[in-house]
Each structure stands twice: as structure tokens, then as C-alpha cells.
Amino acid sequence: MNEETDPYRVPGLARGLALLYTFDSSAEELSMVAIARRLNINRSSVFRLVHTLEADGYLQRIDNGSRYRLGARVLDLGFRFLSRLNLLEPARPVMERLRDETGLTAHLSVRDGTDVLYVDRYRPAGNRSSNLKAGARLAAHATSSGQVQLAALADGQIRSLFHNVRMQAFTDQTPTSVDVLLERLRDVRRQPAVLSCGRFDARIASCTAPVYGSRGQVLAALSVSCPLGAVSHSRLEQEIRSHVITAARALSRSINGFSG
């Protein structure tokens, strides 16, 4: 059903949520003018939305009221979601060990529709550290973290998920149609971990493995990343890949109550 003709949709609520999403890593602080421009709505509407969200703790006023940033209650919602997944606590020692063993940045991500949301990271010292922050949201079809999680779905579910979705190309290796994506996922399903050298970002290499729940469902993806060329391809393909697979399996066991 079209959003404009949905009789049950609450436009004000939808606008308020859209306003929160205007804040991202490229715009952590925004003025009302900037928010109005990003949402393409008038300033009086933005004023009412901002006033409500600030009063309820979802926005925080800074710079004597001229600019705003996300408030603590947004973080509270995120932690409630992650607490339900039971991921962060058992992931901490696994990710720290993976970072130390590989010398690379370790990431944990979950799929949210056609996106992947990065929920935690552990960075090493030095020039192999990644700038990808917890809270980053990337396209699932284009990233190895997303593809590992999409691979758990049936082909029909993937076609439905990406129906009428424009699949943006980030490099010449990005799947830009459902058929090409399904072909890529058939290859992903045959591997315990996926190595990506410049597929999503031409400057980055990564290795990703799925994390499983008690019913065999994919809950998340565990990965490491580094600047392309910082680690030899042979080391990525053998040593790093082995560490990622071992860590993902250890996290799966920990989540499901097994310590061995």
C-alpha cells in the first residue's frame, strides 16, 4: 500500500522518526534550517517536531539553542534492541581476542531490512584500524556483512525484500539486480567465511562469517577489516579467515549457552 493512501499511517510520527534519521556520521549536529532542508518540510513543522523530541529526551539542544544532536533516549532504544538479541555481552571477549589475534578491526553487525547496522567494533592500534563506527548503516546487498546475513534467507524472501528497491552500485563488483545478488549469495552459502577485497569500498579488505542462534538462524555477522594492501592476500585467505571462522563459531556457542 502506498504510504500516502495508508489510512492507518500517522504522518506526524513518521516525520518525527524521519527527523531522527537525518542525524548521521556526516551530520551529528544540525540546525532547524538544516533539518528542514533535509526533510523538505517547512520550518514551523520542524519547530514542533524538534520541540516534542527535545522535551521527550530524543534530541539535545546545543550552542545556545541554535543546533541539536541526538539525545540519550535514542541510545536507550538501541540498547534495548541489542539486549533482546543477547549479542553485545558475549561478543566482547570474542571480538577483543579476534582483534588481538589478527591485528585488525573487529566488527559486529545485524541486518535491518535491506541494510546492515554495525553495533560494535574493537580497533587495534596503528594504521590497520577502521573508521567504520558502531551505529553505521550500510547497504546489505553491497557488503559482505550484509550478504552473509542475506544468504540465510530463501530466494523468494530476497526477491520480496528487494522488490522495487534501487540497488546502488558502490564498485563495479556490487550486485545491482536481484538476479545478480542471488548468484552472489549462492556462492556465499558455500563458504564458512567471505573474503572481500575492494568489493564494497575499493580501499578496504574484509573477512566475514555468520553468527548463529539456537535454531540455526543467522543472528549477526562477525568481521574484520583493514586498508587494502595492509595485509597480504594469502594471509587474509588463510590465517585471517581461519581466525574469523573460529571467532564466529565461538560467539555462536556462547550465545547459545555452550562454553566449549
PATISE-936951 format. One line per 4 residues: number of its first residue (from 1); their letters; for each residue x, y, z of N, C-alpha, C. Coordinates in Angstrom, 1 decimal, decimal comma, m for minus. Atoms other than C-alpha are relative to their C-alpha. Layout:
NUM) a) X:Y:Z:X:Y:Z:X:Y:Z  ...
//
This chain:
1) mnee) 0,9:m1,2:0,0:0,0:0,0:0,0:0,9:1,2:0,0  m0,8:m1,3:0,1:1,3:3,5:m0,9:m0,1:0,7:1,4  0,0:m0,7:m1,3:2,3:5,5:2,2:m1,0:1,1:0,1  0,9:m1,1:0,1:0,2:8,4:1,1:m1,5:m0,4:0,2
5) tdpy) 1,4:0,4:m0,1:m3,0:6,4:1,0:m0,3:m1,0:1,1  0,2:0,9:m1,2:m2,5:4,2:4,1:m0,8:0,7:1,1  0,9:m0,7:m1,0:m5,4:5,2:6,4:0,5:m0,2:1,5  m0,5:0,2:m1,4:m3,5:3,8:9,5:1,3:0,7:0,3
9) rvpg) m1,3:m0,6:m0,2:m0,3:5,7:9,0:m0,2:1,3:0,7  0,0:m1,3:m0,7:0,4:8,6:11,4:1,1:0,9:m0,5  m1,1:m0,8:0,6:2,2:11,3:9,4:0,9:0,7:1,0  m0,8:m0,7:m0,9:3,4:13,2:12,4:1,1:m0,9:0,6
13) larg) m0,9:1,0:m0,5:5,0:10,1:13,9:1,1:m0,4:m1,0  m0,9:0,3:1,1:6,6:9,2:10,6:1,0:1,1:m0,2  m0,9:m1,1:0,1:8,0:12,7:10,3:1,0:0,1:1,1  m0,9:m0,1:m1,2:9,4:12,6:13,8:1,1:m1,1:m0,1
17) lall) m1,0:1,0:0,2:11,2:9,3:13,1:1,0:0,4:m1,1  m0,9:m0,4:1,1:12,5:10,6:9,8:0,9:1,1:0,4  m0,8:m1,0:m0,5:13,8:13,6:11,6:1,2:m0,6:0,8  m1,1:0,6:m0,7:15,9:11,4:13,9:1,0:m0,6:m0,9
21) ytfd) m0,9:0,6:1,0:17,3:9,7:10,9:0,8:1,0:m0,8  m0,8:m1,0:0,7:18,6:13,0:9,5:1,4:0,1:0,6  m1,3:m0,1:m0,7:21,4:12,8:12,1:0,8:m1,3:m0,4  m0,9:1,2:0,3:24,3:10,5:10,9:1,4:0,5:0,2
25) ssae) m1,5:m0,3:m0,3:28,1:10,4:11,0:0,5:1,2:m0,8  m0,4:m1,2:0,7:28,3:13,2:8,4:m0,7:1,2:0,5  0,8:m1,1:m0,6:25,8:15,4:10,4:m0,4:m0,4:1,4  0,3:0,3:m1,4:26,0:14,7:14,1:m0,7:1,1:0,7
29) elsm) 0,7:m1,2:m0,5:24,7:18,2:14,8:m0,6:0,8:m1,1  0,7:m0,7:1,1:22,1:20,1:12,8:m0,8:1,1:0,6  0,9:m1,1:m0,3:20,2:23,4:12,9:m1,4:m0,3:m0,5  1,4:0,2:0,5:16,5:23,6:12,4:m0,1:0,3:m1,6
33) vaia) 0,0:m0,3:1,4:17,2:25,2:9,0:0,5:m1,3:m0,8  m0,6:1,1:0,7:19,4:22,2:8,0:m1,0:m1,2:0,0  0,9:1,1:m0,1:16,8:19,7:9,3:m1,2:0,2:m1,0  1,1:m0,3:0,9:14,0:21,4:7,3:0,4:m0,2:m1,4
37) rrln) m0,5:0,2:1,3:16,2:21,3:4,2:0,1:m1,5:m0,3  m0,2:1,4:0,2:17,0:17,6:4,6:m1,4:m0,7:m0,1  1,3:0,6:0,0:13,3:16,7:5,3:m0,9:0,6:m1,1  0,9:m0,7:1,0:11,9:19,1:2,7:m1,3:0,4:0,6
41) inrs) 1,3:m0,5:m0,6:9,3:20,5:5,1:0,3:1,4:0,6  m0,1:m1,4:m0,4:8,6:24,0:6,4:0,6:0,1:1,5  m0,7:m0,2:m1,3:10,4:25,4:9,5:m1,0:m0,1:1,2  1,0:0,0:m1,1:7,2:25,7:11,6:m0,3:m1,5:0,3
45) svfr) 0,1:1,4:m0,2:6,7:21,9:11,2:1,2:m0,6:0,7  m1,2:0,5:m0,6:10,3:21,3:12,1:0,1:0,5:1,5  0,0:m0,5:m1,4:10,0:23,5:15,2:m0,9:m0,8:0,9  0,8:0,8:m0,8:7,1:21,5:16,5:0,5:m1,4:0,3
49) lvht) m0,6:1,3:m0,2:8,8:18,2:15,9:1,2:0,0:0,9  m1,2:m0,1:m0,8:12,1:19,3:17,4:m0,4:0,3:1,5  0,4:m0,3:m1,3:10,3:20,8:20,4:m0,5:m1,3:0,8  0,5:1,2:m0,6:8,5:17,5:21,1:1,1:m1,0:0,3
53) lead) m1,1:1,0:m0,2:11,6:15,3:20,6:1,0:0,5:1,0  m0,9:m0,6:m1,1:13,7:17,6:22,8:m0,7:m0,2:1,4  0,7:0,1:m1,3:11,1:17,6:25,6:m0,1:m1,5:0,4  0,0:1,5:m0,4:11,0:13,7:25,5:1,4:m0,6:0,1
57) gylq) m1,4:0,5:m0,2:14,8:13,4:25,5:0,6:m0,6:m1,2  m0,6:0,6:1,2:15,3:12,2:21,9:0,9:1,0:m0,7  m0,9:m0,9:0,6:17,1:15,4:20,9:0,5:0,9:1,2  m0,6:m0,9:m1,0:19,5:17,6:22,9:0,4:1,3:m0,7
61) ridn) m0,3:m1,3:0,6:19,9:21,3:22,3:1,5:0,4:0,4  m1,4:m0,4:m0,3:23,5:22,7:22,0:0,2:1,4:m0,6  m0,3:m1,3:0,6:25,1:26,0:21,0:m1,0:1,1:0,3  1,0:m1,0:m0,4:22,6:28,1:23,0:m1,3:m0,1:m0,9
65) gsry) 1,3:0,3:0,6:19,7:26,5:21,1:0,0:0,1:m1,5  0,0:m0,1:1,5:20,9:27,0:17,5:0,2:m1,3:m0,7  m0,2:1,3:0,6:21,8:23,4:16,9:m0,4:m1,1:1,0  0,5:1,2:m0,7:20,7:19,9:18,0:0,8:m1,2:m0,3
69) rlga) m0,6:1,3:0,3:22,1:16,4:18,3:m0,9:m1,0:0,7  0,8:1,1:m0,5:20,6:13,0:19,2:0,1:0,0:1,6  0,0:0,0:m1,4:19,6:12,7:22,9:0,3:m1,5:0,5  m0,3:1,3:m0,6:20,3:9,8:25,3:m1,1:m1,0:m0,2
73) rvld) 1,1:1,0:0,1:16,9:8,2:24,9:0,0:m0,8:m1,3  m0,3:0,7:1,2:17,8:7,3:21,3:0,9:m1,2:0,2  m0,9:1,1:m0,4:20,7:5,3:22,7:m0,6:m1,0:0,8  0,8:1,0:m0,8:18,4:3,7:25,2:m0,8:m1,0:m0,8
77) lgfr) 0,8:0,8:0,9:16,2:2,4:22,5:0,9:m1,0:m0,7  m0,9:0,9:0,6:19,2:0,9:20,7:0,5:m1,1:0,9  m0,5:1,0:m1,0:20,5:m0,8:23,8:m1,1:m1,0:0,3  1,0:0,9:m0,2:17,1:m2,3:24,4:m0,1:m1,0:m1,1
81) flsr) 0,0:0,9:1,2:17,1:m3,8:20,9:1,1:m1,0:0,1  m1,2:0,9:m0,1:20,6:m5,2:21,4:m0,1:m0,9:1,1  0,2:0,8:m1,1:19,8:m6,5:24,8:m0,9:m1,2:m0,3  1,0:1,1:0,4:16,9:m8,5:23,3:0,8:m1,1:m0,8
85) lnll) m0,8:1,0:0,9:19,4:m10,1:20,8:1,0:m0,7:0,8  m1,0:0,6:m0,8:21,8:m11,0:23,6:1,3:m0,2:m0,7  m1,2:0,1:0,9:24,8:m10,2:21,4:1,2:0,7:0,7  m1,2:m0,8:m0,3:27,0:m7,5:22,9:0,8:m0,6:1,2
89) epar) m0,8:0,5:m1,1:28,0:m9,1:26,2:0,8:m1,2:m0,3  m0,8:1,2:0,4:29,0:m12,5:24,8:1,0:0,4:m1,1  m0,9:m0,3:1,1:30,6:m10,8:21,8:1,3:0,7:0,5  m1,1:m0,8:m0,4:33,0:m8,6:23,8:1,3:m0,8:0,1
93) pvme) m1,3:0,7:0,0:35,7:m11,2:24,7:0,4:m0,6:m1,3  m0,3:0,6:1,3:35,4:m12,8:21,3:0,6:1,0:m0,9  m0,5:m1,0:0,9:35,9:m9,6:19,4:1,3:0,6:0,5  m1,3:m0,4:m0,5:38,8:m8,5:21,7:1,1:m1,0:m0,4
97) rlrd) m1,0:1,1:0,4:40,5:m11,8:21,0:0,3:0,0:m1,5  m0,2:0,0:1,5:39,9:m11,6:17,3:0,8:1,2:m0,4  m0,8:m1,2:0,3:41,3:m8,1:17,2:1,4:m0,2:0,3  m1,4:0,2:m0,4:44,4:m9,1:19,1:0,7:m1,1:m0,9
101) etgl) m0,6:1,1:0,8:45,0:m12,3:17,0:0,3:0,5:m1,4  m0,2:m0,5:1,4:44,6:m10,5:13,7:0,7:1,3:m0,2  m0,6:m1,4:0,2:45,8:m7,0:14,4:m0,9:0,9:m0,8  0,9:m0,7:0,9:42,7:m5,8:12,5:m1,2:0,4:0,9
105) tahl) 1,3:m0,5:m0,7:39,4:m4,0:13,5:m1,0:m1,1:m0,1  1,1:0,9:0,0:36,7:m6,4:14,5:m1,3:0,7:0,1  1,3:m0,6:0,1:33,1:m5,6:13,7:m1,1:m1,0:0,3  1,2:0,8:m0,2:29,7:m7,0:14,8:m1,2:0,8:m0,7
109) svrd) 1,1:m0,7:0,7:26,7:m6,2:12,6:m1,3:m0,9:0,0  1,3:0,8:0,1:23,0:m7,2:12,4:m0,7:0,6:m1,3  0,7:m0,4:1,1:20,7:m7,0:9,4:m1,3:0,7:0,4  1,3:m0,7:m0,2:17,8:m4,5:9,4:m0,6:0,3:m1,4
113) gtdv) 0,6:m0,1:1,3:15,8:m5,0:6,3:1,0:m0,1:m1,1  m1,0:0,0:1,0:17,9:m4,1:3,3:1,3:0,7:0,4  m1,2:m0,6:m0,5:20,6:m2,6:5,5:0,7:m0,9:1,0  m0,6:0,6:m1,2:23,2:m3,8:7,9:0,4:1,1:0,9
117) lyvd) m0,3:m0,9:m1,1:23,7:m2,0:11,2:1,2:m0,5:0,8  m1,2:0,4:m0,8:27,1:m2,1:12,8:m0,2:0,4:1,5  0,4:m0,2:m1,4:26,5:m2,5:16,5:1,2:0,1:1,0  m1,1:m0,1:m0,8:30,0:m2,8:17,9:1,3:m0,2:m0,8
121) ryrp) m1,3:0,2:0,6:33,7:m2,6:17,0:1,1:0,0:1,0  m1,2:0,0:m0,8:37,1:m3,2:18,5:1,2:0,3:m0,9  m1,0:m0,5:0,9:40,0:m1,3:17,0:1,4:m0,3:0,5  m1,4:0,1:m0,4:43,7:m2,1:17,1:0,7:1,3:m0,1
125) agnr) m0,8:m1,2:0,2:46,4:0,5:17,4:0,7:m0,1:m1,3  m0,8:0,0:1,2:48,2:1,6:14,3:m0,9:0,3:m1,2  0,6:m0,5:1,3:47,3:2,1:10,6:m0,9:m1,1:m0,6  1,0:1,0:0,5:45,1:m1,1:10,3:m1,3:0,2:0,6
129) ssnl) 1,3:m0,3:m0,6:42,3:0,5:12,2:m1,0:0,5:m1,0  1,1:m0,4:0,9:38,9:1,0:10,5:m0,7:1,2:0,6  0,7:m1,2:m0,4:37,0:4,3:10,6:m1,5:m0,3:0,1  1,5:0,4:0,0:33,6:2,4:10,4:m0,4:m0,1:1,5
133) kaga) 0,4:m0,1:m1,4:31,9:3,3:13,7:m1,2:m0,9:0,3  1,2:0,7:m0,4:29,3:1,4:15,7:m1,2:1,0:m0,2  1,1:m0,9:0,4:25,9:2,8:14,5:0,0:0,2:m1,4  0,0:m0,2:1,4:27,0:2,9:10,9:m1,0:m0,9:m0,7
137) rlaa) 1,0:0,7:0,7:24,3:1,7:8,5:0,5:m0,1:m1,5  m0,5:0,2:1,4:25,4:0,2:5,1:m1,0:m0,9:m0,8  0,9:0,7:0,8:23,6:m1,4:2,2:0,4:m1,5:0,1  m0,2:1,5:m0,2:23,2:m5,2:2,8:0,4:m0,7:m1,3
141) hats) m0,3:0,6:1,3:23,3:m6,1:m0,9:1,5:0,2:m0,4  m1,3:m0,4:0,5:26,7:m4,5:m1,4:1,2:m0,4:0,9  m1,0:0,3:m0,9:28,6:m5,6:1,7:0,1:m1,4:0,4  m0,1:1,4:m0,4:30,0:m8,9:2,8:m0,8:m0,3:1,3
145) sgqv) 0,8:0,2:m1,2:28,4:m8,5:6,2:m1,5:m0,1:m0,3  1,4:0,2:0,4:25,1:m8,0:4,6:m0,3:m1,2:m0,8  0,2:1,2:0,9:25,5:m10,8:2,0:0,0:m1,2:0,9  0,0:1,2:m0,9:26,4:m13,3:4,8:m1,3:m0,2:0,7
149) qlaa) 1,2:0,1:m0,7:23,2:m12,5:6,5:m1,2:m0,2:m0,9  1,0:0,2:1,0:21,0:m12,3:3,4:0,0:m1,4:m0,5  m0,1:1,3:0,5:22,3:m15,7:2,4:m0,8:m1,0:0,8  0,8:0,8:m0,9:20,3:m17,2:5,3:m1,5:m0,1:m0,5
153) ladg) 1,3:m0,1:0,5:17,1:m16,2:3,5:m0,2:m0,9:m1,2  0,3:0,7:1,2:15,3:m18,2:0,8:m0,1:1,0:m1,1  m0,1:m0,9:1,1:15,5:m16,8:m2,7:m1,3:0,9:m0,1  1,2:m0,8:0,1:11,8:m15,8:m2,6:m0,1:1,1:1,0
157) qirs) m0,1:m1,1:m1,0:12,3:m13,8:0,6:0,8:1,1:m0,5  m0,9:m1,0:0,5:15,1:m12,0:m1,0:m0,6:0,9:m1,1  0,7:m0,7:1,1:13,1:m11,1:m4,1:m1,1:0,9:0,6  1,0:m0,8:m0,6:10,3:m9,8:m1,9:0,7:1,2:0,8
161) lfhn) m0,6:m1,1:m0,8:12,7:m7,8:0,3:0,5:1,1:m0,9  m0,6:m1,0:0,9:14,3:m6,1:m2,7:m0,9:0,5:m1,1  1,0:m0,4:1,0:11,1:m5,6:m4,7:m0,1:1,5:0,0  0,0:m1,5:0,2:11,2:m2,0:m6,0:1,0:0,7:0,8
165) vrmq) m1,1:m0,6:m0,7:14,4:m1,3:m4,1:1,1:0,3:m1,0  m1,1:m0,4:0,9:17,1:0,6:m6,1:1,3:m0,5:0,7  m1,2:0,6:m0,6:20,3:m1,4:m5,5:1,2:0,8:m0,5  m1,1:m0,9:0,3:23,1:1,2:m5,5:1,3:m0,7:m0,3
169) aftd) m1,3:0,5:0,3:26,4:0,4:m7,1:1,1:0,8:0,8  m1,1:m0,7:m0,7:29,5:1,2:m4,9:1,3:m0,2:m0,7  m1,2:0,3:0,9:32,1:m0,5:m7,1:m0,6:m0,8:m1,2  0,5:0,8:1,1:31,9:m2,5:m10,3:m0,3:m1,4:0,4
173) qtpt) 0,3:1,3:m0,4:31,6:m5,6:m8,2:m1,3:m0,1:0,8  1,3:m0,1:m0,8:28,3:m4,5:m6,5:m1,1:m0,7:m0,8  1,2:0,5:0,7:25,2:m6,6:m7,4:m1,0:1,1:m0,1  1,0:m1,1:0,1:22,7:m4,1:m8,8:m1,3:m0,6:m0,5
177) svdv) 1,3:0,6:0,3:19,9:m6,6:m9,6:m0,2:m1,2:0,9  0,3:1,1:m0,8:18,2:m9,3:m7,6:0,6:m1,3:m0,5  m0,5:1,2:0,6:19,3:m12,0:m10,0:1,5:m0,1:0,2  m1,5:0,0:m0,2:23,0:m11,0:m9,7:0,3:m0,2:1,5
181) ller) m0,2:0,1:m1,5:22,6:m10,7:m5,9:m0,2:m1,5:0,4  0,3:1,5:m0,3:21,1:m14,3:m5,8:1,2:m0,8:m0,4  m1,2:0,8:0,4:24,0:m15,6:m7,8:1,2:0,2:0,9  m1,1:m0,2:m1,0:26,5:m14,0:m5,4:m0,3:m0,7:1,3
185) lrdv) 0,3:0,7:m1,3:24,6:m15,4:m2,4:0,1:m1,5:m0,1  m0,2:1,4:0,1:24,7:m18,9:m3,8:1,5:m0,4:0,2  m1,4:0,2:m0,3:28,5:m18,6:m3,7:0,3:0,2:1,5  m0,2:m0,3:m1,4:28,3:m17,1:m0,2:m0,4:m1,2:0,9
189) rrqp) 0,6:1,2:m0,8:26,2:m20,1:1,1:1,0:m1,1:0,1  m0,9:1,2:0,0:29,0:m22,5:0,2:1,3:0,3:0,8  m1,2:m0,3:m0,7:31,6:m20,7:2,3:m0,3:0,3:1,5  0,1:m0,3:m1,4:32,1:m20,6:6,1:0,3:1,5:0,3
193) avls) m0,3:m1,5:m0,1:33,5:m17,0:5,7:0,2:0,6:m1,4  m0,1:m0,7:1,3:33,5:m14,5:2,9:1,1:1,0:0,0  m1,1:m1,0:0,2:36,6:m12,6:1,8:m0,3:1,0:m1,0  0,3:m1,1:0,9:36,1:m9,2:0,2:1,2:0,9:m0,1
197) cgrf) m1,2:m0,9:0,3:39,0:m7,2:m1,4:m0,5:1,1:m0,9  0,5:m1,1:0,8:37,6:m3,9:m2,6:m1,3:m0,1:m0,6  1,3:0,2:0,6:34,2:m5,2:m3,4:m1,0:1,1:0,3  0,9:m1,1:m0,4:32,2:m2,6:m1,4:0,7:1,3:0,0
201) dari) m0,8:m1,2:0,0:34,9:0,0:m0,9:1,4:m0,4:m0,6  m1,2:0,3:0,7:37,9:m0,1:m3,3:1,2:0,1:0,9  m1,2:m0,2:m0,9:40,2:0,8:m0,4:0,1:m1,0:1,2  0,1:0,8:m1,2:39,1:m1,8:2,1:m0,1:m1,5:m0,3
205) asct) 0,1:1,5:0,0:39,6:m5,6:2,6:m0,7:m0,4:1,3  0,7:0,5:m1,1:37,4:m7,6:4,9:m0,2:m1,5:m0,1  0,3:1,4:0,0:36,6:m11,1:6,0:m1,2:m0,2:1,0  1,3:0,0:m0,7:33,1:m12,0:7,4:m0,5:m1,4:0,1
209) apvy) 0,7:1,3:m0,3:31,4:m15,0:9,0:m1,3:0,2:0,7  1,3:m0,1:m0,7:27,8:m15,6:10,2:0,1:m0,5:1,4  0,2:0,4:m1,4:26,8:m15,9:13,9:m1,4:m0,6:0,1  1,2:0,7:0,0:24,1:m18,4:14,5:m0,7:0,0:1,4
213) gsrg) 0,8:0,2:m1,2:21,3:m18,6:17,1:m0,3:m1,4:0,2  0,3:1,3:m0,5:19,9:m21,6:18,9:m0,8:m0,9:m1,0  0,8:0,8:1,0:17,6:m22,6:16,0:0,7:0,0:m1,4  m0,8:0,0:1,3:20,3:m22,3:13,3:m0,2:1,2:m0,8
217) qvla) 0,3:m1,3:0,7:19,1:m18,8:12,3:1,3:0,9:0,1  m1,1:m0,9:m0,1:21,7:m16,2:11,4:m0,4:1,2:0,8  0,3:m1,2:m0,8:21,7:m13,5:14,1:0,7:1,2:m0,4  m0,9:m1,1:0,2:24,6:m11,4:13,1:1,1:m0,4:m0,9
221) alsv) m1,2:0,3:0,7:27,8:m11,2:11,2:1,2:0,6:0,7  m1,2:m0,4:m0,7:31,3:m11,0:12,7:1,1:0,2:m1,1  m0,9:m0,2:1,1:34,0:m9,5:10,5:1,3:0,8:0,6  m1,2:m0,9:m0,2:37,5:m7,9:10,4:0,2:0,8:m1,3
225) scpl) m0,3:m0,8:1,2:38,6:m5,2:8,1:1,3:0,8:0,2  m1,3:m0,7:0,0:41,8:m3,3:7,1:0,1:0,7:m1,3  m0,2:m0,6:1,3:43,0:m1,0:4,4:0,6:m1,0:m1,0  m0,4:0,9:1,1:43,5:m2,9:1,1:1,5:0,1:m0,2
229) gavs) m1,4:0,1:0,2:47,1:m4,0:0,8:0,8:0,1:1,4  m0,7:0,0:m1,3:47,9:m3,6:4,6:0,3:m1,4:0,4  m0,2:1,4:m0,3:47,7:m7,4:4,8:0,0:m0,8:m1,3  m0,1:0,7:1,2:48,8:m9,8:2,1:m1,3:m0,9:m0,3
233) hsrl) 1,2:0,8:0,4:46,0:m11,7:0,2:0,1:m1,4:0,6  m0,2:1,4:m0,5:47,5:m15,0:1,2:m0,3:m0,1:1,5  0,3:0,0:m1,4:47,3:m14,1:4,9:m1,4:0,2:0,3  1,4:m0,1:m0,2:43,8:m12,9:4,6:m0,8:m1,3:m0,3
237) eqei) 0,7:1,2:0,5:42,7:m16,0:2,7:0,2:m1,2:1,0  m0,3:1,2:m0,8:44,3:m18,4:5,2:m0,1:0,3:1,5  m0,1:m0,3:m1,5:45,3:m17,1:8,7:m1,2:0,8:0,5  1,0:m0,9:m0,5:42,8:m14,2:9,0:m1,4:m0,7:m0,1
241) rshv) 1,3:0,7:0,3:39,9:m16,2:7,5:m0,2:m1,1:1,1  0,1:1,1:m1,0:40,6:m19,1:9,9:m0,4:0,6:1,4  0,3:m0,7:m1,2:40,5:m16,7:12,9:m1,4:0,5:0,1  1,4:m0,5:0,1:37,2:m15,2:11,8:m1,0:m1,1:0,2
245) itaa) 0,9:1,2:m0,1:35,6:m18,6:11,4:m0,1:m0,5:1,4  m0,1:0,5:m1,4:36,8:m19,7:14,8:m0,7:0,9:0,9  0,6:m1,0:m0,8:35,6:m16,5:16,4:m1,5:0,0:m0,1  1,4:0,0:0,2:32,2:m16,6:14,8:m0,7:m1,3:0,6
249) rals) 0,5:1,2:m0,6:31,7:m20,2:15,9:0,0:0,1:1,5  m0,1:m0,2:m1,5:32,8:m19,3:19,5:m1,1:0,9:0,5  1,1:m0,9:m0,4:30,3:m16,5:19,6:m1,3:m0,7:m0,1  1,3:0,8:0,2:27,5:m18,7:18,3:m0,2:m0,9:1,2
253) rsin) 0,1:0,9:m1,2:28,3:m21,2:21,1:m0,3:0,7:1,2  0,1:m0,8:m1,2:28,5:m18,5:23,7:m1,5:0,5:0,1  1,4:m0,5:0,0:25,1:m17,0:22,7:m1,0:m1,1:0,3  0,9:1,2:m0,2:23,5:m20,5:22,8:0,3:m0,7:1,2
257) gfsg) m0,2:0,6:m1,3:24,8:m21,3:26,2:1,1:m1,1:0,1  m1,1:1,0:0,0:27,8:m23,5:25,3:1,3:0,7:0,2  m1,3:m0,6:m0,2:31,2:m22,6:26,6:1,2:m0,7:m0,7  m1,0:0,7:0,6:33,2:m25,2:24,8:0,3:0,4:m1,5
//
